[in-house]
């Protein structure tokens, strides 16, 4: 198996160099880009295994880079932002980021996040069974979802969350339980991450996301999957 390739997109040379050194020390192949336009060109030429993406970039902002990448790929994205307020963090997650770090950050923590995201998003052959619920079919081996036979494009984390809930249909989970079971005990993001992913999933799998049939909210408790 070859090295996982990480594309680091940041206009600060110091950040790029430090992140490159730490990632290469842990065995990753690293490519770097200094602008959003350069990053998009590199991704079009060869999709990396993971993208570390600064939000504030020349030419094309990080939010727009994320939006364009998500339109055609589920490659994991970790966003870097100097704006640590909740609205900025939620915006990144709404756009499809898998995780985020607020600047200044620890390079060691970034490497740990990279490992965790790649580990969670890896497509592994398992003995898990398909889940069929009305028009939905969820295949954990192929990691595909179809609705009425049509493919539904999900990010790696969206798929993990949907399959976890669907394979425990009828059981209610709190947001903290979902963070632990789907994102992992070492995930340091807040529970709003779950809310954002549920909202995105509803928009993709529900005929009417304002009146969800499958991904249901249990008020004051959490979420459940109704088969």
TIDREN-652416 format. One record per atom (N, C-alpha, C): x, y, z; residue number from 1; atom name; residue in three letters. Coordinates in pm, whole numbers, plus 50000, padded with zeros to 5 digits. Layout:
% residues N
       u       v       w   num   atome   residu
       X       Y       Z   NUM      CA      ala
...
END
This chain:
% residues 227
       u       v       w   num   atome   residu
   50085   49879   50000     1       N      unk
   50000   50000   50000     1      CA      unk
   50088   50124   50000     1       C      unk
   50055   50221   49912     2       N      unk
   50137   50340   49904     2      CA      unk
   50105   50439   50014     2       C      unk
   50183   50547   50013     3       N      unk
   50160   50652   50112     3      CA      unk
   50028   50725   50086     3       C      unk
   49963   50768   50192     4       N      unk
   49852   50860   50177     4      CA      unk
   49907   50998   50144     4       C      unk
   49841   51066   50050     5       N      unk
   49885   51198   50007     5      CA      unk
   49797   51306   50070     5       C      unk
   49861   51405   50131     6       N      unk
   49790   51516   50194     6      CA      unk
   49825   51644   50119     6       C      unk
   49723   51718   50077     7       N      unk
   49745   51849   50015     7      CA      unk
   49723   51956   50120     7       C      unk
   49826   52035   50145     8       N      unk
   49819   52143   50244     8      CA      unk
   49804   52275   50169     8       C      unk
   49694   52345   50194     9       N      unk
   49665   52469   50122     9      CA      unk
   49667   52584   50223     9       C      unk
   49769   52669   50215    10       N      unk
   49781   52781   50307    10      CA      unk
   49875   52882   50245    10       C      unk
   49842   53012   50258    11       N      unk
   49926   53114   50197    11      CA      unk
   50042   53155   50287    11       C      unk
   50049   53100   50408    12       N      unk
   50160   53131   50499    12      CA      unk
   50269   53025   50484    12       C      unk
   50387   53067   50439    13       N      unk
   50495   52973   50415    13      CA      unk
   50534   52897   50542    13       C      unk
   50534   52966   50655    14       N      unk
   50572   52901   50781    14      CA      unk
   50476   52787   50814    14       C      unk
   50347   52812   50798    15       N      unk
   50247   52707   50825    15      CA      unk
   50269   52589   50732    15       C      unk
   50285   52615   50603    16       N      unk
   50305   52507   50507    16      CA      unk
   50427   52424   50543    16       C      unk
   50538   52490   50575    17       N      unk
   50663   52419   50602    17      CA      unk
   50652   52335   50729    17       C      unk
   50595   52392   50833    18       N      unk
   50584   52318   50960    18      CA      unk
   50491   52197   50943    18       C      unk
   50376   52219   50882    19       N      unk
   50281   52110   50863    19      CA      unk
   50342   52001   50775    19       C      unk
   50414   52042   50670    20       N      unk
   50479   51944   50583    20      CA      unk
   50577   51856   50661    20       C      unk
   50661   51920   50742    21       N      unk
   50761   51844   50817    21      CA      unk
   50696   51743   50910    21       C      unk
   50594   51786   50982    22       N      unk
   50528   51695   51077    22      CA      unk
   50458   51581   51005    22       C      unk
   50391   51611   50894    23       N      unk
   50321   51505   50821    23      CA      unk
   50419   51408   50755    23       C      unk
   50526   51462   50697    24       N      unk
   50625   51374   50634    24      CA      unk
   50694   51286   50737    24       C      unk
   50716   51339   50857    25       N      unk
   50775   51261   50965    25      CA      unk
   50689   51140   51000    25       C      unk
   50556   51155   50982    26       N      unk
   50466   51044   51012    26      CA      unk
   50435   50958   50889    26       C      unk
   50508   50981   50781    27       N      unk
   50498   50892   50667    27      CA      unk
   50403   50933   50557    27       C      unk
   50350   51055   50562    28       N      unk
   50259   51101   50458    28      CA      unk
   50336   51167   50344    28       C      unk
   50285   51152   50223    29       N      unk
   50335   51229   50110    29      CA      unk
   50261   51362   50110    29       C      unk
   50334   51473   50100    30       N      unk
   50273   51605   50115    30      CA      unk
   50292   51688   49990    30       C      unk
   50183   51749   49943    31       N      unk
   50188   51850   49839    31      CA      unk
   50136   51979   49900    31       C      unk
   50179   52092   49846    32       N      unk
   50137   52220   49903    32      CA      unk
   50088   52314   49792    32       C      unk
   49996   52401   49830    33       N      unk
   49947   52506   49741    33      CA      unk
   49934   52634   49822    33       C      unk
   49956   52747   49756    34       N      unk
   49954   52876   49827    34      CA      unk
   49828   52957   49802    34       C      unk
   49752   52921   49699    35       N      unk
   49628   52994   49667    35      CA      unk
   49516   52894   49641    35       C      unk
   49393   52944   49648    36       N      unk
   49279   52859   49621    36      CA      unk
   49277   52809   49477    36       C      unk
   49315   52896   49384    37       N      unk
   49316   52858   49242    37      CA      unk
   49420   52748   49217    37       C      unk
   49537   52763   49278    38       N      unk
   49641   52661   49262    38      CA      unk
   49594   52528   49320    38       C      unk
   49528   52533   49435    39       N      unk
   49479   52411   49498    39      CA      unk
   49378   52339   49408    39       C      unk
   49284   52415   49351    40       N      unk
   49182   52353   49265    40      CA      unk
   49246   52288   49143    40       C      unk
   49347   52353   49086    41       N      unk
   49416   52296   48971    41      CA      unk
   49487   52166   49008    41       C      unk
   49550   52164   49125    42       N      unk
   49621   52044   49170    42      CA      unk
   49523   51931   49199    42       C      unk
   49409   51963   49258    43       N      unk
   49309   51861   49288    43      CA      unk
   49250   51803   49159    43       C      unk
   49228   51889   49060    44       N      unk
   49177   51841   48931    44      CA      unk
   49277   51747   48865    44       C      unk
   49405   51777   48881    45       N      unk
   49509   51695   48819    45      CA      unk
   49525   51561   48890    45       C      unk
   49515   51561   49022    46       N      unk
   49533   51438   49100    46      CA      unk
   49472   51458   49238    46       C      unk
   49363   51386   49265    47       N      unk
   49293   51403   49392    47      CA      unk
   49375   51344   49506    47       C      unk
   49404   51423   49611    48       N      unk
   49478   51370   49726    48      CA      unk
   49389   51283   49813    48       C      unk
   49448   51220   49913    49       N      unk
   49370   51139   50007    49      CA      unk
   49304   51227   50114    49       C      unk
   49360   51345   50137    50       N      unk
   49305   51437   50235    50      CA      unk
   49355   51577   50204    50       C      unk
   49271   51679   50236    51       N      unk
   49309   51818   50213    51      CA      unk
   49308   51893   50346    51       C      unk
   49417   51963   50377    52       N      unk
   49421   52056   50489    52      CA      unk
   49406   52195   50428    52       C      unk
   49296   52263   50458    53       N      unk
   49256   52381   50382    53      CA      unk
   49239   52503   50471    53       C      unk
   49320   52606   50446    54       N      unk
   49302   52734   50515    54      CA      unk
   49180   52804   50455    54       C      unk
   49105   52874   50538    55       N      unk
   48987   52945   50488    55      CA      unk
   49021   53075   50418    55       C      unk
   49120   53147   50469    56       N      unk
   49153   53278   50414    56      CA      unk
   49268   53265   50315    56       C      unk
   49233   53259   50185    57       N      unk
   49330   53235   50079    57      CA      unk
   49320   53343   49972    57       C      unk
   49431   53368   49902    58       N      unk
   49426   53458   49786    58      CA      unk
   49351   53394   49670    58       C      unk
   49298   53476   49583    59       N      unk
   49235   53437   49457    59      CA      unk
   49099   53370   49477    59       C      unk
   49100   53253   49538    60       N      unk
   48976   53181   49567    60      CA      unk
   48976   53146   49715    60       C      unk
   48875   53193   49788    61       N      unk
   48868   53168   49932    61      CA      unk
   48849   53019   49962    61       C      unk
   48890   52980   50084    62       N      unk
   48881   52841   50124    62      CA      unk
   48740   52786   50119    62       C      unk
   48641   52869   50156    63       N      unk
   48501   52823   50152    63      CA      unk
   48462   52782   50010    63       C      unk
   48504   52862   49911    64       N      unk
   48470   52831   49772    64      CA      unk
   48547   52708   49724    64       C      unk
   48671   52693   49767    65       N      unk
   48747   52572   49732    65      CA      unk
   48674   52450   49785    65       C      unk
   48633   52456   49911    66       N      unk
   48560   52344   49972    66      CA      unk
   48432   52314   49896    66       C      unk
   48359   52418   49860    67       N      unk
   48232   52401   49788    67      CA      unk
   48255   52331   49654    67       C      unk
   48357   52374   49582    68       N      unk
   48383   52315   49450    68      CA      unk
   48432   52171   49462    68       C      unk
   48515   52145   49561    69       N      unk
   48564   52008   49581    69      CA      unk
   48448   51915   49616    69       C      unk
   48361   51963   49707    70       N      unk
   48249   51880   49752    70      CA      unk
   48148   51852   49640    70       C      unk
   48145   51939   49540    71       N      unk
   48051   51919   49429    71      CA      unk
   48085   51794   49348    71       C      unk
   48210   51747   49360    72       N      unk
   48249   51632   49277    72      CA      unk
   48332   51527   49349    72       C      unk
   48357   51544   49478    73       N      unk
   48443   51449   49548    73      CA      unk
   48409   51444   49696    73       C      unk
   48433   51328   49758    74       N      unk
   48414   51315   49902    74      CA      unk
   48548   51307   49975    74       C      unk
   48655   51357   49911    75       N      unk
   48787   51356   49975    75      CA      unk
   48777   51428   50110    75       C      unk
   48831   51370   50217    76       N      unk
   48824   51436   50349    76      CA      unk
   48892   51573   50349    76       C      unk
   48831   51669   50420    77       N      unk
   48884   51804   50429    77      CA      unk
   48891   51846   50575    77       C      unk
   49009   51892   50618    78       N      unk
   49025   51953   50749    78      CA      unk
   49050   52101   50726    78       C      unk
   48964   52185   50779    79       N      unk
   48977   52329   50759    79      CA      unk
   49060   52392   50870    79       C      unk
   49141   52490   50831    80       N      unk
   49216   52573   50925    80      CA      unk
   49156   52712   50921    80       C      unk
   49130   52768   51037    81       N      unk
   49072   52902   51038    81      CA      unk
   49122   52982   51157    81       C      unk
   49144   53110   51134    82       N      unk
   49180   53201   51243    82      CA      unk
   49054   53253   51310    82       C      unk
   48939   53217   51253    83       N      unk
   48811   53264   51305    83      CA      unk
   48745   53150   51382    83       C      unk
   48758   53157   51514    84       N      unk
   48716   53045   51596    84      CA      unk
   48573   53053   51646    84       C      unk
   48497   53156   51607    85       N      unk
   48360   53167   51655    85      CA      unk
   48272   53059   51593    85       C      unk
   48168   53021   51665    86       N      unk
   48084   52910   51621    86      CA      unk
   48028   52929   51480    86       C      unk
   47979   53048   51439    87       N      unk
   47925   53060   51303    87      CA      unk
   48027   53022   51195    87       C      unk
   48155   53061   51215    88       N      unk
   48256   53028   51115    88      CA      unk
   48282   52876   51113    88       C      unk
   48284   52816   51232    89       N      unk
   48306   52671   51237    89      CA      unk
   48190   52597   51171    89       C      unk
   48070   52640   51199    90       N      unk
   47954   52574   51141    90      CA      unk
   47948   52592   50990    90       C      unk
   47991   52709   50942    91       N      unk
   47993   52731   50797    91      CA      unk
   48082   52627   50729    91       C      unk
   48200   52605   50786    92       N      unk
   48290   52506   50727    92      CA      unk
   48228   52368   50724    92       C      unk
   48160   52329   50831    93       N      unk
   48096   52198   50836    93      CA      unk
   47978   52192   50739    93       C      unk
   47904   52301   50728    94       N      unk
   47792   52305   50633    94      CA      unk
   47842   52284   50491    94       C      unk
   47958   52336   50460    95       N      unk
   48014   52325   50326    95      CA      unk
   48071   52186   50298    95       C      unk
   48084   52105   50403    96       N      unk
   48128   51967   50380    96      CA      unk
   48261   51930   50441    96       C      unk
   48320   52019   50523    97       N      unk
   48445   51983   50590    97      CA      unk
   48421   51870   50689    97       C      unk
   48521   51784   50706    98       N      unk
   48510   51673   50800    98      CA      unk
   48556   51712   50940    98       C      unk
   48641   51814   50949    99       N      unk
   48694   51857   51078    99      CA      unk
   48751   51997   51059    99       C      unk
   48787   52061   51170   100       N      unk
   48846   52194   51161   100      CA      unk
   48940   52215   51279   100       C      unk
   49036   52303   51260   101       N      unk
   49127   52346   51366   101      CA      unk
   49134   52498   51362   101       C      unk
   49139   52558   51479   102       N      unk
   49148   52704   51490   102      CA      unk
   49294   52744   51509   102       C      unk
   49339   52841   51429   103       N      unk
   49475   52894   51443   103      CA      unk
   49484   52985   51565   103       C      unk
   49598   52985   51635   104       N      unk
   49713   52897   51617   104      CA      unk
   49683   52757   51667   104       C      unk
   49745   52656   51605   105       N      unk
   49716   52518   51640   105      CA      unk
   49847   52442   51661   105       C      unk
   49834   52329   51727   106       N      unk
   49949   52241   51748   106      CA      unk
   49968   52152   51626   106       C      unk
   50088   52152   51564   107       N      unk
   50112   52062   51450   107      CA      unk
   50089   51915   51486   107       C      unk
   50122   51879   51609   108       N      unk
   50099   51740   51651   108      CA      unk
   49950   51708   51655   108       C      unk
   49870   51806   51699   109       N      unk
   49726   51783   51700   109      CA      unk
   49673   51770   51557   109       C      unk
   49726   51850   51466   110       N      unk
   49682   51840   51327   110      CA      unk
   49714   51701   51272   110       C      unk
   49833   51650   51298   111       N      unk
   49869   51516   51251   111      CA      unk
   49773   51413   51310   111       C      unk
   49739   51429   51438   112       N      unk
   49645   51335   51501   112      CA      unk
   49508   51343   51433   112       C      unk
   49464   51464   51399   113       N      unk
   49335   51481   51331   113      CA      unk
   49340   51416   51192   113       C      unk
   49452   51435   51121   114       N      unk
   49467   51374   50989   114      CA      unk
   49455   51222   50999   114       C      unk
   49525   51164   51095   115       N      unk
   49519   51019   51114   115      CA      unk
   49377   50973   51143   115       C      unk
   49309   51047   51233   116       N      unk
   49174   51007   51273   116      CA      unk
   49076   51016   51156   116       C      unk
   49084   51125   51079   117       N      unk
   48992   51142   50967   117      CA      unk
   49016   51037   50859   117       C      unk
   49143   51010   50828   118       N      unk
   49173   50908   50728   118      CA      unk
   49131   50770   50775   118       C      unk
   49151   50744   50904   119       N      unk
   49112   50614   50958   119      CA      unk
   48960   50596   50948   119       C      unk
   48886   50701   50981   120       N      unk
   48741   50691   50980   120      CA      unk
   48685   50682   50838   120       C      unk
   48752   50747   50744   121       N      unk
   48697   50753   50609   121      CA      unk
   48745   50639   50520   121       C      unk
   48838   50558   50572   122       N      unk
   48890   50447   50491   122      CA      unk
   48777   50350   50457   122       C      unk
   48772   50313   50331   123       N      unk
   48671   50216   50288   123      CA      unk
   48726   50076   50309   123       C      unk
   48673   50005   50408   124       N      unk
   48724   49874   50441   124      CA      unk
   48618   49768   50412   124       C      unk
   48664   49651   50366   125       N      unk
   48573   49540   50344   125      CA      unk
   48528   49486   50480   125       C      unk
   48400   49476   50500   126       N      unk
   48348   49425   50626   126      CA      unk
   48238   49323   50598   126       C      unk
   48194   49259   50702   127       N      unk
   48086   49160   50689   127      CA      unk
   47951   49222   50721   127       C      unk
   47946   49356   50734   128       N      unk
   47822   49422   50769   128      CA      unk
   47720   49408   50656   128       C      unk
   47595   49403   50694   129       N      unk
   47489   49381   50596   129      CA      unk
   47431   49512   50546   129       C      unk
   47370   49505   50429   130       N      unk
   47301   49619   50375   130      CA      unk
   47181   49653   50463   130       C      unk
   47146   49781   50463   131       N      unk
   47024   49826   50528   131      CA      unk
   46930   49876   50419   131       C      unk
   46809   49821   50418   132       N      unk
   46708   49865   50323   132      CA      unk
   46592   49922   50403   132       C      unk
   46558   50047   50376   133       N      unk
   46449   50115   50447   133      CA      unk
   46368   50194   50346   133       C      unk
   46250   50141   50314   134       N      unk
   46165   50204   50212   134      CA      unk
   46246   50220   50083   134       C      unk
   46261   50343   50033   135       N      unk
   46331   50363   49905   135      CA      unk
   46482   50368   49921   135       C      unk
   46532   50365   50046   136       N      unk
   46676   50375   50070   136      CA      unk
   46742   50238   50075   136       C      unk
   46862   50231   50018   137       N      unk
   46947   50112   50034   137      CA      unk
   47087   50159   50068   137       C      unk
   47139   50109   50182   138       N      unk
   47270   50150   50231   138      CA      unk
   47361   50029   50233   138       C      unk
   47468   50034   50156   139       N      unk
   47561   49921   50144   139      CA      unk
   47692   49956   50213   139       C      unk
   47722   49895   50329   140       N      unk
   47842   49933   50404   140      CA      unk
   47972   49880   50342   140       C      unk
   47963   49778   50257   141       N      unk
   48083   49724   50193   141      CA      unk
   48125   49814   50077   141       C      unk
   48030   49843   49989   142       N      unk
   48059   49934   49877   142      CA      unk
   48057   50079   49922   142       C      unk
   48004   50105   50044   143       N      unk
   47988   50241   50097   143      CA      unk
   47910   50328   49999   143       C      unk
   47795   50274   49957   144       N      unk
   47708   50346   49865   144      CA      unk
   47568   50357   49925   144       C      unk
   47497   50462   49884   145       N      unk
   47359   50482   49923   145      CA      unk
   47279   50512   49797   145       C      unk
   47165   50447   49784   146       N      unk
   47076   50478   49672   146      CA      unk
   46937   50510   49727   146       C      unk
   46866   50597   49656   147       N      unk
   46727   50630   49687   147      CA      unk
   46646   50611   49562   147       C      unk
   46550   50519   49566   148       N      unk
   46473   50482   49447   148      CA      unk
   46565   50438   49334   148       C      unk
   46675   50375   49372   149       N      unk
   46770   50324   49273   149      CA      unk
   46872   50424   49224   149       C      unk
   46856   50550   49262   150       N      unk
   46949   50654   49218   150      CA      unk
   47057   50675   49324   150       C      unk
   47184   50686   49283   151       N      unk
   47292   50705   49381   151      CA      unk
   47281   50838   49453   151       C      unk
   47314   50836   49582   152       N      unk
   47316   50957   49665   152      CA      unk
   47461   50984   49703   152       C      unk
   47513   51101   49670   153       N      unk
   47653   51135   49698   153      CA      unk
   47666   51182   49842   153       C      unk
   47742   51107   49922   154       N      unk
   47766   51142   50062   154      CA      unk
   47915   51154   50088   154       C      unk
   47950   51240   50182   155       N      unk
   48089   51243   50228   155      CA      unk
   48111   51118   50315   155       C      unk
   48238   51090   50345   156       N      unk
   48270   50974   50427   156      CA      unk
   48201   50980   50563   156       C      unk
   48202   51096   50625   157       N      unk
   48143   51109   50758   157      CA      unk
   47991   51104   50752   157       C      unk
   47931   51161   50648   158       N      unk
   47787   51150   50633   158      CA      unk
   47745   51003   50621   158       C      unk
   47822   50927   50543   159       N      unk
   47790   50785   50528   159      CA      unk
   47802   50713   50663   159       C      unk
   47912   50739   50735   160       N      unk
   47932   50672   50864   160      CA      unk
   47816   50700   50959   160       C      unk
   47773   50825   50965   161       N      unk
   47664   50862   51056   161      CA      unk
   47534   50797   51013   161       C      unk
   47503   50801   50884   162       N      unk
   47379   50742   50836   162      CA      unk
   47376   50592   50861   162       C      unk
   47487   50524   50828   163       N      unk
   47487   50379   50846   163      CA      unk
   47478   50341   50994   163       C      unk
   47545   50417   51079   164       N      unk
   47538   50387   51222   164      CA      unk
   47395   50396   51273   164       C      unk
   47328   50506   51241   165       N      unk
   47189   50523   51286   165      CA      unk
   47097   50418   51223   165       C      unk
   47116   50394   51092   166       N      unk
   47027   50300   51024   166      CA      unk
   47046   50158   51074   166       C      unk
   47168   50122   51111   167       N      unk
   47192   49986   51160   167      CA      unk
   47148   49968   51305   167       C      unk
   47108   50080   51370   168       N      unk
   47050   50075   51504   168      CA      unk
   46910   50138   51500   168       C      unk
   46834   50106   51394   169       N      unk
   46709   50177   51370   169      CA      unk
   46615   50166   51491   169       C      unk
   46551   50278   51520   170       N      unk
   46459   50285   51632   170      CA      unk
   46523   50325   51764   170       C      unk
   46655   50316   51772   171       N      unk
   46724   50351   51896   171      CA      unk
   46763   50498   51894   171       C      unk
   46742   50566   52004   172       N      unk
   46773   50709   52013   172      CA      unk
   46914   50728   52068   172       C      unk
   46990   50815   52001   173       N      unk
   47126   50849   52045   173      CA      unk
   47135   50999   52069   173       C      unk
   47201   51038   52176   174       N      unk
   47228   51179   52199   174      CA      unk
   47338   51224   52104   174       C      unk
   47353   51355   52091   175       N      unk
   47460   51407   52005   175      CA      unk
   47597   51366   52058   175       C      unk
   47615   51366   52190   176       N      unk
   47744   51326   52246   176      CA      unk
   47771   51178   52220   176       C      unk
   47669   51094   52227   177       N      unk
   47688   50953   52197   177      CA      unk
   47728   50933   52051   177       C      unk
   47666   51010   51962   178       N      unk
   47701   50999   51820   178      CA      unk
   47842   51048   51795   178       C      unk
   47883   51155   51863   179       N      unk
   48021   51201   51850   179      CA      unk
   48118   51090   51888   179       C      unk
   48089   51022   51999   180       N      unk
   48179   50918   52047   180      CA      unk
   48179   50796   51956   180       C      unk
   48059   50755   51910   181       N      unk
   48048   50631   51833   181      CA      unk
   48087   50648   51687   181       C      unk
   48063   50765   51631   182       N      unk
   48089   50787   51488   182      CA      unk
   48219   50863   51465   182       C      unk
   48241   50969   51542   183       N      unk
   48361   51050   51523   183      CA      unk
   48480   50995   51602   183       C      unk
   48454   50925   51710   184       N      unk
   48562   50867   51790   184      CA      unk
   48580   50940   51921   184       C      unk
   48624   50865   52022   185       N      unk
   48639   50922   52157   185      CA      unk
   48739   51036   52161   185       C      unk
   48834   51040   52066   186       N      unk
   48938   51142   52068   186      CA      unk
   48899   51267   51990   186       C      unk
   48777   51270   51934   187       N      unk
   48735   51387   51858   187      CA      unk
   48708   51503   51953   187       C      unk
   48764   51620   51922   188       N      unk
   48754   51733   52013   188      CA      unk
   48661   51843   51964   188       C      unk
   48587   51817   51857   189       N      unk
   48490   51915   51811   189      CA      unk
   48368   51916   51900   189       C      unk
   48275   52010   51875   190       N      unk
   48157   52017   51959   190      CA      unk
   48039   51945   51894   190       C      unk
   47932   51927   51972   191       N      unk
   47820   51846   51926   191      CA      unk
   47741   51911   51813   191       C      unk
   47766   52039   51786   192       N      unk
   47701   52102   51671   192      CA      unk
   47740   52033   51541   192       C      unk
   47854   51966   51540   193       N      unk
   47896   51888   51424   193      CA      unk
   47788   51787   51385   193       C      unk
   47731   51721   51484   194       N      unk
   47627   51621   51457   194      CA      unk
   47505   51687   51393   194       C      unk
   47463   51800   51449   195       N      unk
   47347   51871   51396   195      CA      unk
   47367   51908   51249   195       C      unk
   47485   51956   51216   196       N      unk
   47514   51995   51078   196      CA      unk
   47507   51874   50986   196       C      unk
   47567   51763   51028   197       N      unk
   47567   51643   50943   197      CA      unk
   47426   51585   50927   197       C      unk
   47345   51589   51031   198       N      unk
   47206   51543   51020   198      CA      unk
   47131   51629   50919   198       C      unk
   47151   51760   50926   199       N      unk
   47083   51852   50835   199      CA      unk
   47124   51824   50689   199       C      unk
   47253   51801   50669   200       N      unk
   47299   51772   50532   200      CA      unk
   47244   51639   50482   200       C      unk
   47240   51538   50570   201       N      unk
   47187   51408   50530   201      CA      unk
   47039   51418   50494   201       C      unk
   46963   51491   50574   202       N      unk
   46820   51506   50543   202      CA      unk
   46799   51567   50406   202       C      unk
   46881   51665   50374   203       N      unk
   46867   51730   50243   203      CA      unk
   46895   51633   50128   203       C      unk
   46974   51531   50158   204       N      unk
   47014   51438   50052   204      CA      unk
   46927   51314   50042   204       C      unk
   46873   51266   50155   205       N      unk
   46803   51137   50150   205      CA      unk
   46652   51147   50172   205       C      unk
   46606   51258   50227   206       N      unk
   46463   51270   50258   206      CA      unk
   46387   51334   50142   206       C      unk
   46270   51281   50106   207       N      unk
   46187   51347   50005   207      CA      unk
   46150   51490   50047   207       C      unk
   46128   51509   50177   208       N      unk
   46097   51642   50230   208      CA      unk
   46180   51659   50357   208       C      unk
   46289   51734   50346   209       N      unk
   46380   51744   50461   209      CA      unk
   46323   51827   50576   209       C      unk
   46213   51900   50549   210       N      unk
   46147   51973   50657   210      CA      unk
   46055   51881   50740   210       C      unk
   46018   51768   50682   211       N      unk
   45935   51668   50751   211      CA      unk
   46001   51531   50730   211       C      unk
   46115   51509   50795   212       N      unk
   46194   51388   50768   212      CA      unk
   46121   51260   50806   212       C      unk
   46135   51162   50720   213       N      unk
   46074   51032   50744   213      CA      unk
   46170   50938   50817   213       C      unk
   46299   50947   50783   214       N      unk
   46397   50853   50837   214      CA      unk
   46479   50911   50953   214       C      unk
   46541   51025   50931   215       N      unk
   46628   51084   51034   215      CA      unk
   46544   51177   51121   215       C      unk
   46499   51123   51231   216       N      unk
   46404   51195   51314   216      CA      unk
   46470   51250   51440   216       C      unk
   46425   51370   51478   217       N      unk
   46470   51434   51601   217      CA      unk
   46379   51389   51716   217       C      unk
   46442   51346   51824   218       N      unk
   46369   51318   51947   218      CA      unk
   46399   51435   52039   218       C      unk
   46305   51525   52054   219       N      unk
   46330   51653   52120   219      CA      unk
   46386   51635   52261   219       C      unk
   46487   51716   52289   220       N      unk
   46556   51718   52419   220      CA      unk
   46639   51593   52444   220       C      unk
   46647   51504   52343   221       N      unk
   46727   51383   52363   221      CA      unk
   46832   51371   52252   221       C      unk
   46789   51349   52128   222       N      unk
   46887   51331   52019   222      CA      unk
   46819   51292   51890   222       C      unk
   46872   51188   51824   223       N      unk
   46824   51149   51693   223      CA      unk
   46806   50998   51686   223       C      unk
   46718   50956   51595   224       N      unk
   46701   50814   51567   224      CA      unk
   46670   50795   51419   224       C      unk
   46690   50673   51373   225       N      unk
   46657   50638   51234   225      CA      unk
   46529   50556   51235   225       C      unk
   46431   50601   51159   226       N      unk
   46305   50531   51146   226      CA      unk
   46305   50453   51015   226       C      unk
   46304   50322   51026   227       N      unk
   46311   50238   50906   227      CA      unk
   46176   50223   50839   227       C      unk
END
